[in-house]
């Protein structure tokens, strides 16, 4: 699907997490590209959604409100994170109880405690006095938290490259990848979301399920597991007593044509809706308008949200 055929781009990030665009700028850029519907799904944060909704109203662009939740796994066959896209009516943003509930749950997956634990682990392993010295000086908490309130892997990458001169991708992966001996996965346990789903109407979509199997290096691949691992966990995502997903993110820059077709087969097999988005984080490396969905798929999602 080319950018001119994309009606809706439903997976994007703003300055409320680790994106370069403000929520309002994201809406403006969508309008410039001719995208009729734009979604905002910041990492573990709904802080940008009020501005996003207001910008959509002013620009006459349909907006879809959401959040990308990091889920933590420490299994014998997989230690790391998978992501879940949650979409919901923007009317919920007017309910303080909903905002308090979702913010309290999401805050458990990131924050200063996780940042501190990760930095301690990196220094113990890779600091000047560590078991495998790679850093000429210890990494500090301030280096990371000064870059954002809501820290992600991208901020660790920036600090390591700008402050410590480490830009080689293999070395970066050794330091902060999920196969690193210093790796501590972000996110929350799946079960923490279950009370939220019982209380509020939320559409749950498994994000980029096959991106970890992209055959080459890619910014969209990051530290995601191969699709075989995702398939192994799928029964838990499908279980209505745990998550009960409604859809799969099929159209994604890190999915090859082969995996798009495979994910469509999963949708058919499990009766799931197909969604898609660019996972925009910036203006050049991970831009807006790269992937998205047709009007047919958008209608199915909007009906599900309503």
Backbone as CSV, one residue per row, in Angstrom:
resi,resn,N_x,N_y,N_z,CA_x,CA_y,CA_z,C_x,C_y,C_z
1,UNK,0.852,-1.196,0.000,0.000,0.000,0.000,0.883,1.239,0.000
2,UNK,0.699,2.118,-0.982,1.500,3.331,-1.067,0.919,4.407,-0.166
3,UNK,1.713,5.483,0.071,1.254,6.552,0.954,-0.018,7.202,0.433
4,UNK,-0.194,7.224,-0.908,-1.402,7.840,-1.464,-2.640,6.990,-1.227
5,UNK,-2.437,5.701,-0.906,-3.565,4.806,-0.647,-3.880,4.686,0.834
6,UNK,-3.030,5.259,1.697,-3.222,5.155,3.136,-4.293,6.138,3.582
7,UNK,-5.375,5.621,4.112,-6.438,6.458,4.651,-6.159,6.786,6.111
8,UNK,-5.643,5.794,6.834,-5.407,5.968,8.271,-4.041,5.409,8.658
9,UNK,-3.302,6.164,9.453,-2.010,5.762,9.995,-2.186,5.753,11.518
10,UNK,-2.212,4.560,12.101,-2.749,4.410,13.458,-1.721,4.144,14.551
11,UNK,-0.437,4.194,14.228,0.587,3.904,15.238,1.687,4.952,15.119
12,UNK,1.663,5.933,16.024,2.618,7.035,15.961,2.919,7.574,17.351
13,UNK,4.066,8.266,17.452,4.529,8.765,18.744,4.801,10.262,18.682
14,UNK,4.648,10.902,19.825,4.849,12.353,19.919,5.885,12.655,21.003
15,UNK,6.075,13.930,21.256,6.999,14.350,22.304,6.531,13.916,23.697
16,UNK,5.307,13.426,23.809,4.830,12.913,25.095,5.512,11.596,25.458
17,UNK,6.141,10.935,24.471,6.984,9.784,24.797,8.341,9.997,24.152
18,UNK,8.591,9.449,22.975,9.925,9.578,22.377,9.868,9.992,20.922
19,UNK,8.840,10.753,20.545,8.746,11.248,19.184,9.253,12.672,19.052
20,UNK,9.525,13.098,17.819,10.007,14.458,17.561,8.862,15.455,17.371
21,UNK,7.723,14.982,16.867,6.583,15.866,16.662,5.809,16.061,17.964
22,UNK,5.325,17.278,18.194,4.317,17.444,19.245,3.040,16.793,18.758
23,UNK,2.085,16.517,19.633,0.817,15.936,19.162,0.146,16.782,18.081
24,UNK,0.175,18.112,18.240,-0.443,18.997,17.244,0.324,18.961,15.928
25,UNK,1.649,18.898,15.997,2.451,18.826,14.775,2.208,17.528,14.023
26,UNK,1.967,16.461,14.746,1.676,15.175,14.118,0.397,15.269,13.287
27,UNK,-0.613,15.932,13.828,-1.869,16.124,13.103,-1.633,16.973,11.857
28,UNK,-0.872,18.041,11.998,-0.575,18.915,10.857,0.168,18.170,9.752
29,UNK,1.125,17.335,10.152,1.881,16.565,9.161,0.978,15.560,8.454
30,UNK,0.066,14.952,9.173,-0.888,14.030,8.544,-1.720,14.755,7.497
31,UNK,-2.162,15.960,7.822,-2.941,16.752,6.869,-2.119,17.064,5.615
32,UNK,-0.852,17.404,5.798,0.026,17.691,4.663,0.166,16.481,3.747
33,UNK,0.179,15.297,4.329,0.352,14.067,3.560,-0.960,13.546,2.971
34,UNK,-2.069,14.184,3.321,-3.362,13.739,2.817,-3.937,12.550,3.553
35,UNK,-3.407,12.278,4.743,-3.927,11.183,5.569,-5.177,11.674,6.291
36,UNK,-6.266,10.945,6.150,-7.556,11.405,6.680,-7.732,11.113,8.162
37,UNK,-7.084,10.049,8.626,-7.221,9.639,10.031,-5.845,9.322,10.596
38,UNK,-5.564,9.865,11.773,-4.250,9.676,12.383,-4.414,9.182,13.818
39,UNK,-3.574,8.234,14.212,-3.601,7.721,15.573,-2.376,8.159,16.350
40,UNK,-2.558,8.398,17.629,-1.436,8.690,18.530,-1.386,7.605,19.594
41,UNK,-0.244,6.921,19.662,-0.088,5.798,20.595,1.277,5.910,21.274
42,UNK,1.430,6.902,22.118,2.708,7.083,22.799,3.015,5.911,23.720
43,UNK,4.304,5.711,23.960,4.728,4.617,24.829,4.272,4.867,26.262
44,UNK,3.374,4.028,26.745,2.994,3.996,28.156,2.580,5.364,28.696
45,UNK,1.990,6.185,27.849,1.585,7.521,28.281,0.393,8.012,27.463
46,UNK,-0.549,8.657,28.152,-1.677,9.300,27.471,-1.569,10.823,27.579
47,UNK,-0.392,11.316,27.980,-0.223,12.742,28.283,-0.449,13.648,27.076
48,UNK,-0.209,13.132,25.871,-0.347,13.971,24.688,-1.707,13.944,24.032
49,UNK,-2.622,13.148,24.540,-3.878,12.910,23.826,-4.828,14.102,23.830
50,UNK,-4.868,14.881,24.896,-5.780,16.038,24.932,-5.398,17.046,23.850
51,UNK,-4.099,17.355,23.745,-3.623,18.263,22.697,-3.904,17.682,21.314
52,UNK,-3.719,16.379,21.175,-3.924,15.674,19.915,-5.380,15.788,19.452
53,UNK,-6.309,15.541,20.366,-7.734,15.612,20.033,-8.131,17.034,19.635
54,UNK,-7.636,18.010,20.362,-7.952,19.407,20.054,-7.389,19.810,18.690
55,UNK,-6.176,19.349,18.377,-5.578,19.651,17.080,-6.380,19.016,15.949
56,UNK,-6.838,17.792,16.163,-7.658,17.136,15.151,-8.947,17.883,14.898
57,UNK,-9.555,18.382,15.964,-10.799,19.148,15.830,-10.563,20.422,15.023
58,UNK,-9.471,21.105,15.308,-9.174,22.358,14.611,-8.826,22.139,13.149
59,UNK,-8.129,21.039,12.859,-7.682,20.769,11.496,-8.708,19.994,10.671
60,UNK,-9.744,19.493,11.319,-10.721,18.685,10.598,-10.186,17.314,10.216
61,UNK,-9.250,16.794,11.018,-8.666,15.472,10.804,-9.229,14.515,11.852
62,UNK,-9.686,13.352,11.403,-10.170,12.354,12.363,-8.985,11.795,13.149
63,UNK,-9.118,11.759,14.460,-8.042,11.232,15.290,-8.518,9.987,16.034
64,UNK,-7.579,9.089,16.252,-7.838,7.878,17.027,-6.900,7.899,18.229
65,UNK,-7.473,7.884,19.411,-6.679,7.989,20.630,-6.277,6.604,21.131
66,UNK,-5.036,6.521,21.601,-4.560,5.235,22.083,-3.279,5.353,22.877
67,UNK,-2.685,4.219,23.140,-1.421,4.149,23.877,-0.761,2.828,23.511
68,UNK,0.574,2.823,23.462,1.319,1.590,23.219,1.897,1.115,24.548
69,UNK,1.406,-0.021,25.008,1.784,-0.548,26.316,2.920,-1.555,26.163
70,UNK,3.937,-1.409,26.981,5.041,-2.364,27.003,4.694,-3.488,27.975
71,UNK,4.796,-4.717,27.506,4.533,-5.892,28.332,5.845,-6.632,28.577
72,UNK,6.089,-6.975,29.819,7.352,-7.601,30.229,7.208,-9.118,30.291
73,UNK,8.224,-9.801,29.729,8.232,-11.265,29.771,9.598,-11.747,30.265
74,UNK,9.549,-12.634,31.219,10.768,-13.311,31.670,10.464,-14.802,31.677
75,UNK,10.551,-15.388,30.503,10.268,-16.805,30.310,11.567,-17.543,30.036
76,UNK,11.526,-18.858,30.154,12.723,-19.644,29.874,13.151,-19.489,28.420
77,UNK,12.191,-19.214,27.534,12.482,-19.104,26.110,12.501,-17.657,25.611
78,UNK,12.188,-16.692,26.476,12.152,-15.296,26.046,12.184,-14.343,27.234
79,UNK,13.195,-13.476,27.236,13.250,-12.378,28.191,13.248,-11.086,27.392
80,UNK,12.223,-10.288,27.590,12.118,-9.046,26.826,10.717,-8.482,26.880
81,UNK,10.408,-7.617,25.914,9.119,-6.929,25.894,8.399,-7.139,24.571
82,UNK,7.091,-7.182,24.651,6.215,-7.098,23.493,5.281,-5.918,23.732
83,UNK,4.699,-5.411,22.659,3.903,-4.196,22.773,2.455,-4.438,22.383
84,UNK,1.576,-3.773,23.119,0.134,-3.886,22.894,-0.422,-2.489,22.651
85,UNK,-1.097,-2.308,21.528,-1.744,-1.043,21.217,-3.160,-1.053,21.772
86,UNK,-3.484,-0.053,22.559,-4.826,0.086,23.107,-5.486,1.297,22.466
87,UNK,-6.662,1.094,21.874,-7.426,2.181,21.274,-8.739,2.334,22.033
88,UNK,-9.163,3.588,22.235,-10.376,3.831,23.006,-10.992,5.155,22.568
89,UNK,-12.251,5.337,22.888,-12.952,6.568,22.543,-12.325,7.747,23.271
90,UNK,-12.211,8.877,22.566,-11.632,10.050,23.228,-12.535,10.606,24.325
91,UNK,-13.786,10.139,24.384,-14.673,10.576,25.470,-14.151,10.094,26.822
92,UNK,-13.393,8.993,26.833,-12.843,8.498,28.095,-11.838,9.473,28.695
93,UNK,-11.256,10.318,27.854,-10.278,11.283,28.362,-10.929,12.340,29.247
94,UNK,-12.250,12.435,29.168,-12.967,13.366,30.038,-13.322,12.779,31.387
95,UNK,-12.947,11.517,31.612,-13.256,10.838,32.875,-11.977,10.709,33.702
96,UNK,-11.912,11.400,34.796,-10.709,11.390,35.627,-10.392,10.000,36.154
97,UNK,-11.433,9.213,36.422,-11.193,7.865,36.951,-10.447,7.015,35.932
98,UNK,-10.852,7.105,34.659,-10.156,6.351,33.614,-8.705,6.799,33.512
99,UNK,-8.488,8.106,33.468,-7.127,8.623,33.339,-6.264,8.202,34.517
100,UNK,-6.818,8.230,35.708,-6.059,7.809,36.885,-5.753,6.315,36.842
101,UNK,-6.748,5.529,36.455,-6.576,4.070,36.411,-5.490,3.672,35.419
102,UNK,-5.584,4.185,34.189,-4.637,3.756,33.157,-3.241,4.309,33.428
103,UNK,-3.149,5.533,33.932,-1.847,6.119,34.238,-1.148,5.356,35.356
104,UNK,-1.908,4.958,36.370,-1.330,4.223,37.490,-0.785,2.870,37.030
105,UNK,-1.515,2.205,36.157,-1.069,0.896,35.656,0.166,1.047,34.778
106,UNK,0.123,2.006,33.844,1.226,2.170,32.903,2.511,2.607,33.582
107,UNK,2.383,3.380,34.648,3.573,3.909,35.326,4.413,2.808,35.960
108,UNK,3.835,1.644,36.162,4.571,0.547,36.785,5.589,-0.092,35.841
109,UNK,5.464,0.196,34.538,6.335,-0.455,33.565,7.590,0.305,33.219
110,UNK,7.655,1.562,33.638,8.829,2.370,33.307,9.239,3.162,34.544
111,UNK,9.630,4.404,34.360,9.903,5.248,35.507,11.321,5.155,36.017
112,UNK,11.568,5.936,37.049,12.914,6.102,37.578,13.477,4.813,38.176
113,UNK,12.616,3.988,38.749,13.113,2.740,39.349,13.698,1.822,38.283
114,UNK,12.983,1.695,37.156,13.479,0.838,36.076,14.749,1.430,35.466
115,UNK,14.773,2.739,35.267,15.959,3.399,34.713,17.171,3.160,35.614
116,UNK,16.981,3.332,36.910,18.080,3.144,37.861,18.592,1.716,37.848
117,UNK,17.670,0.758,37.835,18.065,-0.657,37.805,18.855,-0.979,36.538
118,UNK,18.411,-0.435,35.418,19.100,-0.710,34.154,20.508,-0.104,34.148
119,UNK,20.622,1.108,34.637,21.931,1.769,34.647,22.896,1.049,35.583
120,UNK,22.410,0.634,36.734,23.258,-0.133,37.659,23.766,-1.412,37.007
121,UNK,22.859,-2.095,36.294,23.229,-3.353,35.637,24.249,-3.110,34.527
122,UNK,24.058,-2.034,33.754,25.002,-1.699,32.678,26.381,-1.383,33.250
123,UNK,26.414,-0.593,34.319,27.709,-0.230,34.914,28.411,-1.441,35.534
124,UNK,27.643,-2.324,36.153,28.256,-3.520,36.750,28.881,-4.410,35.676
125,UNK,28.246,-4.445,34.520,28.735,-5.307,33.455,29.741,-4.597,32.549
126,UNK,29.445,-3.326,32.176,30.213,-2.668,31.118,30.930,-1.382,31.552
127,UNK,30.785,-0.985,32.815,31.471,0.208,33.308,32.973,0.004,33.384
128,UNK,33.722,1.058,33.718,35.197,0.957,33.782,35.689,-0.151,34.702
129,UNK,34.926,-0.430,35.760,35.300,-1.493,36.702,34.440,-2.741,36.511
130,UNK,33.719,-2.794,35.386,32.797,-3.894,35.163,33.456,-5.161,34.665
131,UNK,32.633,-6.194,34.507,33.142,-7.494,34.069,33.626,-7.453,32.615
132,UNK,32.958,-6.618,31.793,33.351,-6.450,30.384,33.433,-4.963,30.090
133,UNK,34.515,-4.296,30.476,34.582,-2.828,30.361,34.461,-2.339,28.915
134,UNK,33.420,-1.538,28.668,33.231,-0.895,27.373,33.134,0.627,27.520
135,UNK,32.681,1.063,28.688,32.502,2.491,28.946,33.743,3.056,29.652
136,UNK,34.164,4.224,29.235,35.314,4.869,29.879,34.906,5.536,31.192
137,UNK,33.606,5.790,31.336,33.063,6.326,32.586,31.691,5.709,32.800
138,UNK,31.251,5.675,34.038,29.952,5.091,34.336,28.824,5.899,33.698
139,UNK,27.799,5.201,33.252,26.561,5.831,32.802,25.823,6.337,34.040
140,UNK,25.200,7.506,33.941,24.496,8.070,35.100,23.002,8.203,34.832
141,UNK,22.247,8.250,35.903,20.796,8.405,35.802,20.440,9.731,35.146
142,UNK,21.164,10.789,35.520,20.864,12.123,34.979,21.033,12.182,33.465
143,UNK,21.997,11.434,32.939,22.199,11.420,31.489,20.952,10.967,30.744
144,UNK,20.242,10.037,31.344,19.064,9.463,30.691,17.815,10.285,30.992
145,UNK,17.596,10.586,32.261,16.354,11.265,32.635,16.302,12.708,32.150
146,UNK,17.467,13.308,31.844,17.462,14.676,31.317,16.927,14.729,29.889
147,UNK,16.851,13.574,29.227,16.384,13.533,27.837,14.867,13.429,27.724
148,UNK,14.206,12.895,28.740,12.754,12.717,28.667,12.214,12.312,30.023
149,UNK,10.948,12.626,30.234,10.279,12.155,31.446,9.918,10.678,31.318
150,UNK,9.605,10.268,30.095,9.180,8.896,29.827,10.290,8.209,29.023
151,UNK,11.232,7.579,29.715,12.450,7.061,29.094,12.178,5.785,28.311
152,UNK,12.779,5.692,27.120,12.708,4.489,26.299,14.125,4.098,25.874
153,UNK,14.245,3.010,25.130,15.535,2.535,24.638,16.227,3.610,23.798
154,UNK,15.446,4.389,23.085,16.008,5.435,22.220,16.840,6.437,23.030
155,UNK,16.400,6.728,24.246,17.124,7.693,25.065,18.448,7.118,25.579
156,UNK,18.475,5.823,25.859,19.741,5.177,26.213,20.705,5.244,25.022
157,UNK,20.166,4.997,23.825,20.990,5.061,22.611,21.591,6.451,22.427
158,UNK,20.783,7.487,22.609,21.259,8.861,22.455,22.376,9.163,23.450
159,UNK,22.160,8.789,24.705,23.164,9.065,25.739,24.468,8.319,25.466
160,UNK,24.366,7.062,25.071,25.569,6.271,24.823,26.341,6.781,23.610
161,UNK,25.613,7.232,22.575,26.298,7.708,21.375,26.857,9.121,21.565
162,UNK,26.080,9.998,22.177,26.509,11.391,22.311,27.485,11.617,23.461
163,UNK,27.291,10.922,24.567,28.113,11.181,25.758,29.270,10.204,25.929
164,UNK,29.133,9.015,25.307,30.155,7.995,25.517,30.828,7.553,24.219
165,UNK,30.421,8.157,23.108,31.061,7.880,21.827,30.847,6.480,21.298
166,UNK,29.776,5.821,21.755,29.494,4.458,21.275,28.362,4.534,20.255
167,UNK,28.687,4.313,18.993,27.697,4.404,17.925,27.560,3.105,17.135
168,UNK,28.507,2.201,17.317,28.442,0.925,16.616,27.219,0.131,17.083
169,UNK,26.404,-0.286,16.129,25.138,-0.943,16.480,25.359,-2.225,17.288
170,UNK,26.395,-2.981,16.959,26.649,-4.216,17.696,27.014,-3.928,19.148
171,UNK,27.786,-2.869,19.360,28.134,-2.499,20.735,26.912,-1.974,21.486
172,UNK,26.083,-1.191,20.807,24.850,-0.694,21.427,23.973,-1.864,21.839
173,UNK,23.817,-2.843,20.942,22.998,-4.017,21.259,23.598,-4.797,22.420
174,UNK,24.924,-4.871,22.470,25.583,-5.570,23.572,25.285,-4.895,24.906
175,UNK,25.170,-3.568,24.879,24.925,-2.808,26.098,23.461,-2.820,26.522
176,UNK,22.548,-2.624,25.545,21.135,-2.427,25.926,20.158,-3.344,25.206
177,UNK,20.662,-4.235,24.342,19.774,-5.177,23.666,19.216,-6.208,24.635
178,UNK,18.147,-6.898,24.214,17.548,-7.845,25.167,18.316,-9.157,25.291
179,UNK,19.434,-9.285,24.559,20.322,-10.428,24.789,21.536,-10.020,25.631
180,UNK,21.562,-8.753,26.029,22.661,-8.263,26.857,22.592,-8.851,28.262
181,UNK,23.736,-9.172,28.862,23.724,-9.656,30.254,23.248,-8.587,31.230
182,UNK,23.182,-7.335,30.769,22.712,-6.247,31.632,21.242,-5.910,31.389
183,UNK,20.579,-6.672,30.509,19.222,-6.284,30.105,18.182,-6.567,31.188
184,UNK,17.374,-5.566,31.455,16.195,-5.710,32.319,15.011,-5.211,31.509
185,UNK,14.060,-6.061,31.174,12.966,-5.641,30.291,12.056,-4.609,30.940
186,UNK,11.589,-3.694,30.105,10.597,-2.727,30.567,9.213,-3.329,30.456
187,UNK,8.262,-2.636,31.000,6.878,-3.060,30.840,6.272,-3.658,32.085
188,UNK,5.008,-4.003,31.933,4.247,-4.594,33.026,3.850,-6.016,32.669
189,UNK,3.503,-6.792,33.670,2.974,-8.130,33.420,1.596,-8.027,32.776
190,UNK,1.292,-8.966,31.899,0.028,-8.934,31.157,-1.181,-8.813,32.078
191,UNK,-1.140,-9.538,33.169,-2.291,-9.610,34.060,-2.675,-8.286,34.692
192,UNK,-1.744,-7.341,34.742,-2.058,-6.039,35.352,-3.079,-5.251,34.539
193,UNK,-3.213,-5.585,33.260,-4.156,-4.872,32.400,-5.581,-5.415,32.489
194,UNK,-5.729,-6.634,32.952,-7.033,-7.301,32.935,-8.129,-6.496,33.641
195,UNK,-7.900,-5.936,34.833,-8.957,-5.137,35.477,-9.370,-3.920,34.652
196,UNK,-8.423,-3.336,33.920,-8.723,-2.176,33.080,-9.685,-2.560,31.958
197,UNK,-9.465,-3.734,31.373,-10.316,-4.183,30.276,-11.714,-4.558,30.753
198,UNK,-11.812,-5.003,31.975,-13.128,-5.344,32.526,-13.938,-4.097,32.861
199,UNK,-13.252,-3.015,33.129,-13.908,-1.784,33.578,-14.249,-0.833,32.433
200,UNK,-13.414,-0.845,31.352,-13.590,0.118,30.270,-13.599,-0.584,28.916
201,UNK,-14.262,0.058,27.956,-14.294,-0.477,26.595,-13.029,-0.040,25.863
202,UNK,-12.138,-0.992,25.632,-10.844,-0.726,25.015,-10.589,-1.786,23.937
203,UNK,-10.132,-1.347,22.781,-9.777,-2.266,21.700,-8.286,-2.584,21.812
204,UNK,-7.984,-3.891,21.846,-6.608,-4.336,22.066,-6.017,-4.915,20.783
205,UNK,-4.874,-4.385,20.368,-4.222,-4.805,19.126,-2.763,-5.155,19.421
206,UNK,-2.355,-6.340,19.036,-0.958,-6.737,19.220,-0.095,-6.002,18.202
207,UNK,0.871,-5.231,18.680,1.697,-4.401,17.809,2.791,-5.213,17.118
208,UNK,3.080,-4.837,15.870,4.179,-5.366,15.036,4.603,-6.790,15.404
209,UNK,3.698,-7.776,15.283,4.017,-9.132,15.744,5.150,-9.823,14.999
210,UNK,5.448,-9.398,13.768,6.491,-10.082,12.997,7.721,-9.222,12.754
211,UNK,7.781,-8.030,13.352,8.911,-7.133,13.090,10.240,-7.726,13.548
212,UNK,10.213,-8.537,14.594,11.438,-9.151,15.093,12.037,-10.169,14.147
213,UNK,11.282,-10.560,13.117,11.789,-11.505,12.115,12.196,-10.828,10.818
214,UNK,12.247,-9.481,10.830,12.711,-8.770,9.638,14.108,-9.267,9.300
215,UNK,14.368,-9.643,8.036,15.626,-10.338,7.702,16.874,-9.475,7.718
216,UNK,16.740,-8.147,7.786,17.903,-7.266,7.769,17.858,-6.335,8.981
217,UNK,18.898,-5.526,9.140,18.876,-4.515,10.189,17.792,-3.494,9.891
218,UNK,17.110,-3.038,10.937,16.032,-2.073,10.740,15.761,-1.353,12.049
219,UNK,15.487,-0.058,11.947,15.082,0.702,13.132,13.764,0.164,13.684
220,UNK,12.978,-0.443,12.824,11.665,-0.942,13.235,11.762,-2.303,13.930
221,UNK,12.884,-2.967,13.751,13.073,-4.285,14.350,13.436,-4.176,15.821
222,UNK,14.345,-3.263,16.138,14.821,-3.005,17.500,15.181,-4.304,18.212
223,UNK,14.614,-4.533,19.399,14.965,-5.737,20.162,13.774,-6.688,20.270
224,UNK,12.892,-6.616,19.286,11.702,-7.462,19.319,12.058,-8.917,19.023
225,UNK,11.313,-9.867,19.593,11.616,-11.280,19.371,11.127,-11.748,18.005
226,UNK,11.644,-12.867,17.510,11.158,-13.407,16.239,9.703,-13.838,16.347
227,UNK,9.073,-13.960,15.197,7.638,-14.245,15.166,7.311,-15.586,15.829
228,UNK,8.255,-16.509,15.837,8.008,-17.809,16.473,7.754,-17.663,17.965
229,UNK,8.447,-16.721,18.601,8.232,-16.460,20.026,6.851,-15.846,20.239
230,UNK,6.491,-14.895,19.375,5.171,-14.260,19.471,4.067,-15.306,19.320
231,UNK,4.244,-16.205,18.368,3.238,-17.250,18.142,3.101,-18.153,19.370
232,UNK,4.212,-18.357,20.069,4.183,-19.196,21.267,3.370,-18.545,22.391
233,UNK,3.386,-17.204,22.425,2.662,-16.469,23.465,1.230,-16.132,23.042
234,UNK,0.914,-16.320,21.753,-0.387,-15.926,21.221,-1.585,-16.442,22.019
235,UNK,-1.585,-17.697,22.497,-2.749,-18.161,23.260,-3.078,-17.270,24.462
236,UNK,-2.055,-16.682,25.086,-2.293,-15.780,26.217,-2.887,-14.450,25.752
237,UNK,-2.414,-13.958,24.604,-2.996,-12.736,24.059,-4.456,-12.944,23.656
238,UNK,-4.770,-14.125,23.172,-6.127,-14.427,22.713,-7.083,-14.728,23.865
239,UNK,-6.554,-15.153,24.982,-7.377,-15.546,26.126,-8.130,-14.333,26.686
240,UNK,-9.476,-14.342,26.636,-10.241,-13.194,27.137,-10.088,-12.971,28.641
241,UNK,-9.630,-13.956,29.356,-9.405,-13.793,30.789,-8.069,-13.107,31.103
242,UNK,-7.240,-12.935,30.055,-5.960,-12.245,30.247,-5.960,-10.944,29.445
243,UNK,-5.900,-11.056,28.109,-5.927,-9.871,27.248,-7.162,-9.886,26.349
244,UNK,-7.307,-10.941,25.571,-8.430,-11.019,24.634,-8.275,-10.006,23.503
245,UNK,-7.172,-10.113,22.731,-6.913,-9.119,21.693,-8.024,-9.123,20.641
246,UNK,-8.229,-7.945,20.070,-9.237,-7.751,19.026,-8.612,-7.665,17.645
247,UNK,-7.306,-7.388,17.582,-6.692,-7.187,16.280,-5.197,-7.396,16.282
248,UNK,-4.645,-7.377,15.074,-3.201,-7.481,14.860,-2.755,-6.302,14.005
249,UNK,-1.588,-5.766,14.313,-1.005,-4.748,13.457,-0.314,-5.458,12.291
250,UNK,-1.006,-5.502,11.177,-0.531,-6.232,10.000,0.400,-5.373,9.157
251,UNK,-0.023,-4.131,8.908,0.702,-3.250,7.986,1.677,-2.392,8.793
252,UNK,2.963,-2.717,8.635,4.000,-2.137,9.495,5.303,-2.075,8.708
253,UNK,6.101,-1.012,8.862,7.327,-0.890,8.072,8.323,-2.035,8.279
254,UNK,8.286,-2.667,9.446,9.195,-3.769,9.725,8.641,-5.132,9.363
255,UNK,7.524,-5.178,8.640,6.967,-6.443,8.159,7.253,-6.590,6.665
256,UNK,7.847,-7.671,6.280,8.015,-7.961,4.855,6.655,-8.323,4.259
257,UNK,6.586,-8.365,2.934,5.340,-8.773,2.270,4.913,-10.163,2.727
258,UNK,5.895,-11.024,2.893,5.616,-12.397,3.338,4.935,-12.400,4.705
259,UNK,5.426,-11.572,5.610,4.852,-11.556,6.952,3.531,-10.792,7.007
260,UNK,3.344,-9.829,6.126,2.021,-9.200,6.031,0.972,-10.248,5.682
261,UNK,1.300,-11.075,4.705,0.367,-12.142,4.294,0.143,-13.125,5.440
262,UNK,1.211,-13.457,6.158,1.084,-14.387,7.287,0.208,-13.798,8.384
263,UNK,0.377,-12.490,8.659,-0.425,-11.851,9.698,-1.899,-11.746,9.286
264,UNK,-2.146,-11.563,7.998,-3.538,-11.583,7.514,-4.154,-12.964,7.727
265,UNK,-3.360,-13.998,7.565,-3.844,-15.358,7.829,-4.154,-15.542,9.312
266,UNK,-3.321,-14.968,10.178,-3.600,-15.009,11.616,-4.921,-14.301,11.905
267,UNK,-5.143,-13.174,11.258,-6.398,-12.434,11.465,-7.588,-13.294,11.093
268,UNK,-7.479,-13.979,9.972,-8.566,-14.849,9.524,-8.754,-16.024,10.477
269,UNK,-7.646,-16.603,10.920,-7.705,-17.778,11.796,-8.328,-17.452,13.148
270,UNK,-7.996,-16.275,13.694,-8.433,-15.923,15.045,-9.557,-14.883,15.071
271,UNK,-10.083,-14.552,13.894,-11.166,-13.570,13.787,-10.759,-12.229,14.400
272,UNK,-9.635,-11.702,13.907,-9.102,-10.443,14.403,-9.152,-9.379,13.308
273,UNK,-9.277,-8.114,13.704,-9.229,-7.032,12.733,-7.770,-6.715,12.411
274,UNK,-7.540,-6.214,11.204,-6.196,-5.839,10.769,-6.021,-4.327,10.902
275,UNK,-4.934,-3.923,11.539,-4.627,-2.498,11.648,-3.225,-2.256,11.095
276,UNK,-2.798,-1.001,11.116,-1.471,-0.703,10.615,-1.074,0.731,10.870
277,UNK,0.220,0.970,10.857,0.717,2.317,11.071,2.208,2.408,10.868
278,UNK,2.698,3.638,10.817,4.099,3.910,10.492,5.036,3.768,11.676
279,UNK,4.497,3.804,12.897,5.339,3.843,14.090,6.282,5.039,13.993
280,UNK,5.719,6.174,13.601,6.508,7.388,13.413,7.111,7.853,14.738
281,UNK,8.411,8.125,14.691,9.107,8.702,15.835,9.786,10.024,15.478
282,UNK,10.070,10.212,14.199,10.802,11.409,13.802,10.488,11.758,12.350
283,UNK,11.209,12.735,11.822,10.878,13.278,10.511,11.594,12.589,9.350
284,UNK,12.659,11.848,9.638,13.436,11.255,8.556,13.655,9.753,8.701
285,UNK,14.119,9.314,9.870,14.477,7.898,10.021,13.235,7.021,10.166
286,UNK,12.255,7.494,10.949,11.004,6.742,11.130,9.841,7.708,10.914
287,UNK,9.572,8.048,9.655,8.613,9.118,9.357,7.157,8.659,9.356
288,UNK,6.280,9.640,9.247,4.836,9.421,9.148,4.469,9.047,7.710
289,UNK,3.360,8.351,7.557,2.822,8.079,6.229,3.480,6.951,5.477
290,UNK,4.240,6.101,6.166,4.926,4.987,5.518,4.001,3.780,5.392
291,UNK,3.221,3.539,6.430,2.287,2.416,6.432,0.959,2.854,7.046
292,UNK,-0.078,2.143,6.685,-1.399,2.457,7.212,-2.427,1.500,6.648
293,UNK,-3.686,1.859,6.787,-4.753,0.947,6.388,-5.761,1.630,5.470
294,UNK,-6.595,0.800,4.870,-7.620,1.256,3.943,-8.865,1.699,4.701
295,UNK,-9.799,2.278,3.973,-11.056,2.713,4.571,-11.835,1.534,5.149
296,UNK,-11.798,0.394,4.478,-12.508,-0.796,4.963,-12.010,-1.218,6.339
297,UNK,-10.683,-1.314,6.476,-10.114,-1.723,7.766,-10.347,-0.663,8.836
298,UNK,-10.309,0.604,8.446,-10.564,1.679,9.402,-11.994,1.612,9.923
299,UNK,-12.937,1.382,9.036,-14.338,1.287,9.457,-14.533,0.180,10.491
300,UNK,-13.853,-0.940,10.287,-13.964,-2.052,11.238,-13.427,-1.652,12.609
301,UNK,-12.301,-0.929,12.618,-11.722,-0.509,13.882,-12.611,0.507,14.584
302,UNK,-13.091,1.500,13.849,-13.921,2.544,14.459,-15.195,1.943,15.047
303,UNK,-15.786,0.998,14.354,-16.972,0.315,14.879,-16.656,-0.423,16.167
304,UNK,-15.461,-1.003,16.206,-15.038,-1.747,17.391,-14.818,-0.794,18.574
305,UNK,-14.272,0.379,18.280,-14.017,1.355,19.348,-15.321,1.960,19.873
306,UNK,-16.265,2.203,18.972,-17.515,2.899,19.340,-18.365,2.082,20.307
